[in-house]
């Protein structure tokens, strides 16, 4: 039972978990960016590269936050 309404849940608010979720979402966005009809082929590749770079950054954040 929580003693205070503003107390965060350690599992729901873990920065490493959030970073992994963002990395997963960025990878999904990268796949979609390759087939998005609203952009030129060059822009699609640039957007894909951007989303993949963001995913790598989030992965690094997740590994940084993970300590035993």
Steps between C-alpha positions, in 0.01 A plus 500: 500500500629844414525762766489789260329558163811650339727204571635349179496130427855367461401273212273738309733799528841337455708720263662193340160348420380830355814527287449146365138586415613813317764299312236251390267781388785665307576176317133466405501860376812423294322216322197718429722785379629280217152455350333831589355633174508863615878531466746470214728194495794710621297640788379150588858376532596806708203452731578130533860577592384759753262258672764228509750743654241593762443132576873452553508802730211362704670160518812668637285680759341171601840334543633802690212489743536128563712431805519201731 
